[in-house]
Amino acid sequence: MTHPRRQVAAALADFTSALTDADVDLPDLGDGWQITHEGTILVQLRPLHLTELHQLARAIRPLDAST
């Protein structure tokens, strides 16, 4: 795996870990990813149910914003 690919894999693992730590059960979120020409990462998520989308939003919202 090339260096940028290792970085992306590590970032996605960190994202998955954060969801797990937030008690969000959304297995197999990623449907793939690619590095754009500009060097940014395009992450594709599988189709989400509305309930899953709300869970994801709560998981990534800062704790102080949810009060």
Secondary structure as GFF3:
##gff-version 3
##sequence-region A 1 67
A	DSSP	alpha_helix	3	21	.	.	.	ID=ss1
A	DSSP	beta_strand	30	35	.	.	.	ID=ss2
A	DSSP	beta_strand	41	45	.	.	.	ID=ss3
A	DSSP	alpha_helix	50	60	.	.	.	ID=ss4
A	DSSP	three_ten_helix	63	66	.	.	.	ID=ss5
###
